[in-house]
């Protein structure tokens, strides 16, 4: 009898020792809400397909304007559903400063072209709100690859040393992402991500501000961002 009780106690202790790390360190298997912070690098393409939108100016195209690589900081909030744990929804906010590289600007139209040399000192700030990204993941216990796509709101500002108020642009564009999350505990995970953004930005002319640059134009912004981050699930 004593031997049986000792064996049962040993079996219970062994089972408890086996289940404890699973309970403590396995990620949630069903509904899951998470927050994440990211840091990375943004590699933008040049502002392309530029065209003047200034009042009184028509049929005037702008040459492509190369942008500098930039540090990116971001945050995310997302949720995966109980009945379909591989499908989720996510929103995120990111900040970057892809400034305009020093160079020249060529304006061309039906009447010919003009070149403006020594273009420098243009500060370009980009805030992107990934409004509602539809997420798909493989809900593994540790490693969870994922993809996502959805609309994004772009808030851009452009200013030079001689026009402190600068110009601004707001547009709806595309967000697409590909990444993987690796759980180190039940709630905490490391993530690596590649993200692509694209939008057609219309920089408004500041005709009502005498101290601002009055020139308005439209151009295409696109960028690829690589980032690392930490997420917490609850």
Secondary structure as a PSIPRED ss2 file (coil, helix, strand):
# PSIPRED VFORMAT (PSIPRED V4.0)

   1 X C   1.000  0.000  0.000
   2 X H   0.000  1.000  0.000
   3 X H   0.000  1.000  0.000
   4 X H   0.000  1.000  0.000
   5 X H   0.000  1.000  0.000
   6 X H   0.000  1.000  0.000
   7 X H   0.000  1.000  0.000
   8 X H   0.000  1.000  0.000
   9 X H   0.000  1.000  0.000
  10 X H   0.000  1.000  0.000
  11 X H   0.000  1.000  0.000
  12 X H   0.000  1.000  0.000
  13 X H   0.000  1.000  0.000
  14 X H   0.000  1.000  0.000
  15 X H   0.000  1.000  0.000
  16 X H   0.000  1.000  0.000
  17 X H   0.000  1.000  0.000
  18 X H   0.000  1.000  0.000
  19 X H   0.000  1.000  0.000
  20 X H   0.000  1.000  0.000
  21 X H   0.000  1.000  0.000
  22 X H   0.000  1.000  0.000
  23 X H   0.000  1.000  0.000
  24 X H   0.000  1.000  0.000
  25 X H   0.000  1.000  0.000
  26 X C   1.000  0.000  0.000
  27 X C   1.000  0.000  0.000
  28 X C   1.000  0.000  0.000
  29 X C   1.000  0.000  0.000
  30 X C   1.000  0.000  0.000
  31 X C   1.000  0.000  0.000
  32 X E   0.000  0.000  1.000
  33 X E   0.000  0.000  1.000
  34 X E   0.000  0.000  1.000
  35 X E   0.000  0.000  1.000
  36 X E   0.000  0.000  1.000
  37 X E   0.000  0.000  1.000
  38 X E   0.000  0.000  1.000
  39 X E   0.000  0.000  1.000
  40 X E   0.000  0.000  1.000
  41 X E   0.000  0.000  1.000
  42 X E   0.000  0.000  1.000
  43 X E   0.000  0.000  1.000
  44 X E   0.000  0.000  1.000
  45 X C   1.000  0.000  0.000
  46 X C   1.000  0.000  0.000
  47 X E   0.000  0.000  1.000
  48 X E   0.000  0.000  1.000
  49 X E   0.000  0.000  1.000
  50 X E   0.000  0.000  1.000
  51 X E   0.000  0.000  1.000
  52 X E   0.000  0.000  1.000
  53 X C   1.000  0.000  0.000
  54 X C   1.000  0.000  0.000
  55 X C   1.000  0.000  0.000
  56 X C   1.000  0.000  0.000
  57 X C   1.000  0.000  0.000
  58 X C   1.000  0.000  0.000
  59 X C   1.000  0.000  0.000
  60 X E   0.000  0.000  1.000
  61 X E   0.000  0.000  1.000
  62 X E   0.000  0.000  1.000
  63 X C   1.000  0.000  0.000
  64 X C   1.000  0.000  0.000
  65 X E   0.000  0.000  1.000
  66 X C   1.000  0.000  0.000
  67 X E   0.000  0.000  1.000
  68 X C   1.000  0.000  0.000
  69 X C   1.000  0.000  0.000
  70 X E   0.000  0.000  1.000
  71 X E   0.000  0.000  1.000
  72 X E   0.000  0.000  1.000
  73 X E   0.000  0.000  1.000
  74 X E   0.000  0.000  1.000
  75 X E   0.000  0.000  1.000
  76 X E   0.000  0.000  1.000
  77 X E   0.000  0.000  1.000
  78 X E   0.000  0.000  1.000
  79 X E   0.000  0.000  1.000
  80 X E   0.000  0.000  1.000
  81 X C   1.000  0.000  0.000
  82 X C   1.000  0.000  0.000
  83 X C   1.000  0.000  0.000
  84 X C   1.000  0.000  0.000
  85 X C   1.000  0.000  0.000
  86 X C   1.000  0.000  0.000
  87 X E   0.000  0.000  1.000
  88 X E   0.000  0.000  1.000
  89 X E   0.000  0.000  1.000
  90 X E   0.000  0.000  1.000
  91 X E   0.000  0.000  1.000
  92 X E   0.000  0.000  1.000
  93 X E   0.000  0.000  1.000
  94 X E   0.000  0.000  1.000
  95 X E   0.000  0.000  1.000
  96 X E   0.000  0.000  1.000
  97 X C   1.000  0.000  0.000
  98 X C   1.000  0.000  0.000
  99 X C   1.000  0.000  0.000
 100 X E   0.000  0.000  1.000
 101 X C   1.000  0.000  0.000
 102 X C   1.000  0.000  0.000
 103 X E   0.000  0.000  1.000
 104 X E   0.000  0.000  1.000
 105 X E   0.000  0.000  1.000
 106 X E   0.000  0.000  1.000
 107 X E   0.000  0.000  1.000
 108 X E   0.000  0.000  1.000
 109 X E   0.000  0.000  1.000
 110 X C   1.000  0.000  0.000
 111 X C   1.000  0.000  0.000
 112 X E   0.000  0.000  1.000
 113 X E   0.000  0.000  1.000
 114 X E   0.000  0.000  1.000
 115 X E   0.000  0.000  1.000
 116 X E   0.000  0.000  1.000
 117 X E   0.000  0.000  1.000
 118 X E   0.000  0.000  1.000
 119 X E   0.000  0.000  1.000
 120 X C   1.000  0.000  0.000
 121 X C   1.000  0.000  0.000
 122 X C   1.000  0.000  0.000
 123 X E   0.000  0.000  1.000
 124 X E   0.000  0.000  1.000
 125 X E   0.000  0.000  1.000
 126 X E   0.000  0.000  1.000
 127 X E   0.000  0.000  1.000
 128 X E   0.000  0.000  1.000
 129 X E   0.000  0.000  1.000
 130 X E   0.000  0.000  1.000
 131 X E   0.000  0.000  1.000
 132 X E   0.000  0.000  1.000
 133 X E   0.000  0.000  1.000
 134 X E   0.000  0.000  1.000
 135 X E   0.000  0.000  1.000
 136 X E   0.000  0.000  1.000
 137 X E   0.000  0.000  1.000
 138 X C   1.000  0.000  0.000
 139 X C   1.000  0.000  0.000
 140 X C   1.000  0.000  0.000
 141 X C   1.000  0.000  0.000
 142 X C   1.000  0.000  0.000
 143 X E   0.000  0.000  1.000
 144 X E   0.000  0.000  1.000
 145 X E   0.000  0.000  1.000
 146 X E   0.000  0.000  1.000
 147 X E   0.000  0.000  1.000
 148 X E   0.000  0.000  1.000
 149 X E   0.000  0.000  1.000
 150 X E   0.000  0.000  1.000
 151 X E   0.000  0.000  1.000
 152 X E   0.000  0.000  1.000
 153 X E   0.000  0.000  1.000
 154 X E   0.000  0.000  1.000
 155 X E   0.000  0.000  1.000
 156 X E   0.000  0.000  1.000
 157 X E   0.000  0.000  1.000
 158 X E   0.000  0.000  1.000
 159 X E   0.000  0.000  1.000
 160 X E   0.000  0.000  1.000
 161 X C   1.000  0.000  0.000
 162 X C   1.000  0.000  0.000
 163 X E   0.000  0.000  1.000
 164 X E   0.000  0.000  1.000
 165 X E   0.000  0.000  1.000
 166 X E   0.000  0.000  1.000
 167 X E   0.000  0.000  1.000
 168 X E   0.000  0.000  1.000
 169 X E   0.000  0.000  1.000
 170 X E   0.000  0.000  1.000
 171 X E   0.000  0.000  1.000
 172 X E   0.000  0.000  1.000
 173 X E   0.000  0.000  1.000
 174 X E   0.000  0.000  1.000
 175 X E   0.000  0.000  1.000
 176 X E   0.000  0.000  1.000
 177 X E   0.000  0.000  1.000
 178 X E   0.000  0.000  1.000
 179 X E   0.000  0.000  1.000
 180 X E   0.000  0.000  1.000
 181 X E   0.000  0.000  1.000
 182 X E   0.000  0.000  1.000
 183 X E   0.000  0.000  1.000
 184 X C   1.000  0.000  0.000
 185 X C   1.000  0.000  0.000
 186 X C   1.000  0.000  0.000
 187 X C   1.000  0.000  0.000
 188 X E   0.000  0.000  1.000
 189 X E   0.000  0.000  1.000
 190 X E   0.000  0.000  1.000
 191 X E   0.000  0.000  1.000
 192 X E   0.000  0.000  1.000
 193 X E   0.000  0.000  1.000
 194 X E   0.000  0.000  1.000
 195 X E   0.000  0.000  1.000
 196 X E   0.000  0.000  1.000
 197 X E   0.000  0.000  1.000
 198 X E   0.000  0.000  1.000
 199 X E   0.000  0.000  1.000
 200 X E   0.000  0.000  1.000
 201 X E   0.000  0.000  1.000
 202 X E   0.000  0.000  1.000
 203 X E   0.000  0.000  1.000
 204 X C   1.000  0.000  0.000
 205 X C   1.000  0.000  0.000
 206 X C   1.000  0.000  0.000
 207 X C   1.000  0.000  0.000
 208 X C   1.000  0.000  0.000
 209 X C   1.000  0.000  0.000
 210 X C   1.000  0.000  0.000
 211 X C   1.000  0.000  0.000
 212 X C   1.000  0.000  0.000
 213 X C   1.000  0.000  0.000
 214 X C   1.000  0.000  0.000
 215 X C   1.000  0.000  0.000
 216 X C   1.000  0.000  0.000
 217 X E   0.000  0.000  1.000
 218 X E   0.000  0.000  1.000
 219 X E   0.000  0.000  1.000
 220 X E   0.000  0.000  1.000
 221 X E   0.000  0.000  1.000
 222 X E   0.000  0.000  1.000
 223 X E   0.000  0.000  1.000
 224 X E   0.000  0.000  1.000
 225 X E   0.000  0.000  1.000
 226 X E   0.000  0.000  1.000
 227 X E   0.000  0.000  1.000
 228 X E   0.000  0.000  1.000
 229 X E   0.000  0.000  1.000
 230 X E   0.000  0.000  1.000
 231 X E   0.000  0.000  1.000
 232 X E   0.000  0.000  1.000
 233 X E   0.000  0.000  1.000
 234 X C   1.000  0.000  0.000
